[in-house]
Structure formats: C-alpha cells, structure tokens
C-alpha cells in the first residue's frame, strides 16, 4: 500500500497545545501576515487503507498509470521494431473485438435465460389463476422467487462477495486509479452471470444493466491479462498488456460494451463510459470503445433475427431491444414545454430524495451485513418474500376494465407477456395492475411506455405501481445479489411520468407513453446525474429525433435541481464504501493550503541512495509500507560545470522493483554503478511488471546483507514533481488528470542543508476527508464560503 500508514505523531507539549487552541479561536481569514501559514495542524495526516469492494472489506492500493521511464523501459522502447509496434496496435483492436463479441454473447445468454425462466413461471401462475387456485398460485410464485433469490445470494455471499451490487462504483474507482481486489476475476464473472439470471428472474426490483457493465469489464480484464490468476496464459504477445495503463483502456471498452448490451445503444455506451466512469480519455480510446460497442450491436442483431423465427423458447417479442418505444409519435406545441419543465423539476427533487433515503438504508444494511453471512442471506430472502407477495396480491385490489376494440393488441391475454393481462377478470376484461406487476421488469417498462393507450391504466393502479416501486427501489439495492440501478429508477420515473400525464389530461398534447419516457429520463438525471449519455440512450431507443429537444430540457433541469441537494448516487456509494475516489473538482478551500503544509503533516519521506546497501533496503522494505522511495545521490558533479558536491534527485523507485531486484540477487561486492549490459542481462521489462511478490517471500543471506545494489537502472528518472508552494487544489487536478500514484514535493529554495525531497503525496493525502481531520479549521472556512 502506498499510503503512509506508519506515521508517528509528534508529542504535544503544553505550549504547542496552547498555540493550537489560540489558532482554533482565530478566524482563518483574519491572518494579516501573508508569510504565516493560514492554518495549523493538530494531528498527523493519516488514512484508512480499507474499503468495501462489492460486499467484502479489502486492502486498497493505487494503480501505476504513470509510465515508469527507467533505463530498462527506455531500452525496451528503443529496441521495438516497426513490426512489433504494428503487432501491439493490431492486438489492441483484436482485444476490443473479442470484448465486444463475448459481451454480446453473454448478454444474449442472460436475456434468453431470464425470459425463459420467468416465462414458464408466469405461465404456471396463469394456470393457477384460471383454476381460481389463488393461494396455490401465491405459494408457487413466492417459492420459485425464493429459490432463485437463494441461489443468487448464496453464490455472492459464499463464493464471490465482489459480485454483489452493480459493480459500477468499483469500476469507476478502478478507472480513477484505485485497485479493487478480486473485482475482475473469473469467479466474480461466473457468479455475476448466474446471479444476475437468478435475481432478475426472481422478479426483484433490479436490472441486469449494471451487472452487464461489470461483466463486460471482467471479460476485458481477463482477456488483457491472459485469463484467471491461477491459469494465466504466458504468451509472448500478452506482455504488451501487462501494465495498468493498457488494462485501464481495455476495461473502459468492456464497460462501454456492457451498457451497449443492456440498452442496444452503441453511442450511448461510449458516452456512458466517457461521462460517468472514465477519468482519463483520449481519441484512440474513443475509437476502440466505439468499435467494441459496434461488435456488440451486430451480435445482438444476429440473435434478434434468430429469436424472431421462434427458436429461442419463450423469448419475448421485444427481442434484445429492452425498451423498444420506437412507435411513439412525437407532436408538441410551445405550451407543452411547461409540463416538460415540471417533469424535470420533479425528477430532480425525487432523484435527490431517493439518493438521500438510499444512503440511510445502505448504512442500515451495512450494520446487518456485518453480523455475518447468515444475516446477509436472510436480508436478501426477506426482500424477495416481500416483493413476491406484493406483486401477486396487489393486482387483486385493481378493478377490472373492459377491453376496448380500438386497442392495438389482443385484449385480454393470458400469455406470459402482453399489455392487457386478464388475470382474475372475466372474459372481455383485463387487470391493468397485473399487466405491470405480474411480468418481467423489462415487459413492465414496455407496457408503461406503450403509446396510444390513454385509457389503458387507472389512476389508482399507476399510483400503487409508483408507490410500490419506490419502496422496492429503496430496500432491494444493497442486498447480496447482483443488481443494477438503471431499471428501478426507470420504473419509478415512468410511473410518476405517466401519473402526471393522467393528471394533466386534456391540458397537454403529449402522449402518455411519452410522459413515461420523460419521467424515466428525468429521474435518471436526478439520481445518477447523467445527461448526455442518457439523452443518447433514450434517443437510440425511441428512434425519433423529434424527442431530442424536450429530452434535453428535462435532463438539464433534473440534473441542476438534483445537484442542489446532494451528490449522485454513485458518488454516495463510493463514499460509503470508503473507496478513495478523486473528484474532478477540488474543494474551494484547498486553494488555501499548500502541498508543503500537507508534507509537514506527514512523517519525513524515506529516501535511498543510488547505490545502496542491501541491509538498508531490506530494513526499509520490512519496516515501512510505502510503495515508492525517492533516490537521492550526494556529492554529485553537475554536468557541464566545475561544480561538485551537488545533491541529485535521481528519481523514484517502486517497492515492487526493489523486491524483484532482491529476488534476482542484483548484488555487488563493491559500491559502484553498473553498466547497461549488466542490467539488461539480469532483468527484462516483463519481469518488472509483476506486482505479486512480497518482501517476506524473498530470502537474503547474512553475508549478502553487507553487499550493495545499484538502483539507478531501475529508477523512474522522470517522476512528476511539484514545488512545495503549490496549492493542494492545483496538485489534486494534476494528480487526477495524469493518473499518478505518487507525487514528489520538492523544496522551493535550494541550498546547503536543504533536503532534495520535502515529501511524497499519495491519493489518500489528497482526499478532502483526510485533510479535514488534520486541518479542522478548513471545515469552518468551508461553511463560511457556503454562506457567502
């Protein structure tokens, strides 16, 4: 772990405690002396290296997205031929193709399994209802859902806790530079696939969209590293991708492919990765992610044609277009902008309220889950029982409606899907609430999105539907099964959108199905705070450009209103899990603090010499947890001058490289610098990419302790450095945008006795929460700025 967790607090004398008390009473902005630091610290800067990854507590480290430009890397880069460069580019596109292909195939498998399992379940329910065996139908419906939920929960709790939940917050953290252990393993992938099938087939208020994003990322990660950890392929061409930078690009493509597989929206998938999860982006990555999503669309389109011929069992007529509302006819006037604005405002308010309540419930769930695996299972099964009972029993409260001959579909229907389910009604009548509840979540969205059906649903039915899914949306997310937030939010949003259109009645010219679409979009923007990607996804689904202007208005208003109250739901989950995510916008008060002040709140940086004694290196590795050490040489002649005795900051060496050098016995009998051929004979760039080796696994003999190691060839000679007078806000922007793991702080003044390195900043040091624990006055300053 790179975080400096072995800091030692300096003893506080009565005088220092008195001085700090005086500073606490002083207004931070009333300091008249510009040379004095604005704030005084009251404790040592520290951090918590633990965080929740999925549903398990894990040790958190950062990723090395920075290029380590040591002598070996430079030699490897210079020695690459044009053929090897072309091979590297070709393999990148090949992996992008395979990611899209496999994601599309697995998404098809998941859809087919869910539609068939749920289809046979609902056909059996229809049989019980026809025979008026209502209680037997309830027992069967609840029992099947109970078993399906049990399978999904047991897999997540016992075999892959990281498969629980959507996985999007962890992916977002990974692309931000946070290593999330066991998040992309083969076991996680398999449990995610089977668990998603079980949980969605059980009728829980969750979707497969979030899990598909995680599945696409797992596929990408496994392809990039050559398979699971225990059975990894050692092919020579895979060495190109044995680094965090290329894995980041591949996982970004997998994330986009997952969204595309969920919504059949290639452009929306690319924009989702760009807007929501990716921290670092470039044009070449844009093209490869778009290529991956294009492959996904081709795979889905192929299986749609196959399934339309009746070769997919009970697969629905909607195919793999999950929310097909392309038949919506959009016609609106200037006065219709007013209800559109109202939808946007309501979406922002409801979205922020949903985030707030879900935050409280997730804290309660965390307390329950801490009690053990049995409590996790009981929580998931309790939610399943409640959901099943509500979905089966509430339709009995609805009044039967007579079928209208003008309806575009068959009415009534007793099939597994359909817009006019008969349920318990006599011939010629249908139960509108059963149409929405006793079906898959995808079919429920299709039904409530249906156009040209102004009299299909009753006020009370839509109100019950909206209230139920508000409750289910709050209590379902957080249980130990794979789950996504997209579908619950779409169901809630479409409910209040349709309800608002029924209340407006003749005062609007917009179709009720269109109101449902706008309601779903507004709640997604109000909760997830996504605008561009959501707009394009809904545009690709509706296939109607006339919907674009009003959708943009709704999304912008909803996001603006939601941002006024709290962060997005994914940011809230990141904070709850303790993942050290660095936001794009630093806090305003960070401009009042310098990186030098942060360095003073830490223990001094541990430095090594360019040619260091083995015993010193072993001692440092065993007694610290730092992941990088500055290499500083003394009494160095300055090239081009006659000056001697200078201090040189040669660079930064990683812990993994030091351990690798100890393992390879890179020892010298005398204190000297080595030649290039010696290093190239002993090491290669592939070996230095390994990170699994620990110092405890390396044995060093007693006589070897007195030998020396030349660290110059393994040192990154171009680390990112900042002057100690730079503001924390500016340093944080640099740290995030470049994708750093370590940032060296150098002194502002040079001279005899001045250390070459003031300190090292890591991700944890730049987190607002950790800074405020050391500089509590900044919290007061933060409150004052809010009231200005």
Secondary structure as UniProt FT lines:
FT   HELIX           14..25
FT   HELIX           28..30
FT   TURN            34..35
FT   STRAND          50..53
FT   TURN            54..55
FT   STRAND          56..59
FT   STRAND          61..62
FT   HELIX           71..78
FT   HELIX           82..130
FT   TURN            131..132
FT   HELIX           134..154
FT   HELIX           155..159
FT   HELIX           161..163
FT   HELIX           168..176
FT   STRAND          178..179
FT   TURN            181..182
FT   HELIX           186..201
FT   TURN            202..203
FT   HELIX           209..225
FT   HELIX           229..231
FT   HELIX           236..241
FT   HELIX           244..263
FT   HELIX           266..272
FT   HELIX           273..277
FT   HELIX           283..308
FT   TURN            309..310
FT   TURN            313..314
FT   TURN            317..320
FT   TURN            322..323
FT   TURN            326..327
FT   TURN            334..335
FT   HELIX           336..369
FT   TURN            370..371
FT   HELIX           373..393
FT   HELIX           394..397
FT   STRAND          401..402
FT   TURN            405..406
FT   TURN            423..424
FT   TURN            427..428
FT   STRAND          429..430
FT   HELIX           432..437
FT   HELIX           441..449
FT   TURN            454..455
FT   HELIX           459..476
FT   TURN            477..478
FT   HELIX           486..504
FT   HELIX           505..507
FT   HELIX           512..528
FT   HELIX           532..542
FT   HELIX           545..547
FT   HELIX           548..563
FT   TURN            564..565
FT   HELIX           569..577
FT   HELIX           588..592
FT   HELIX           595..600
FT   STRAND          607..608
FT   STRAND          611..613
FT   HELIX           614..623
FT   STRAND          628..636
FT   TURN            639..640
FT   STRAND          646..654
FT   HELIX           655..663
FT   TURN            664..665
FT   HELIX           676..682
FT   HELIX           685..688
FT   HELIX           695..697
FT   HELIX           703..706
FT   STRAND          708..710
FT   HELIX           712..714
FT   TURN            717..718
FT   STRAND          721..723
FT   TURN            724..725
FT   HELIX           728..738
FT   STRAND          743..746
FT   TURN            752..753
FT   STRAND          759..761
FT   HELIX           764..766
FT   HELIX           768..774
FT   HELIX           777..786
//
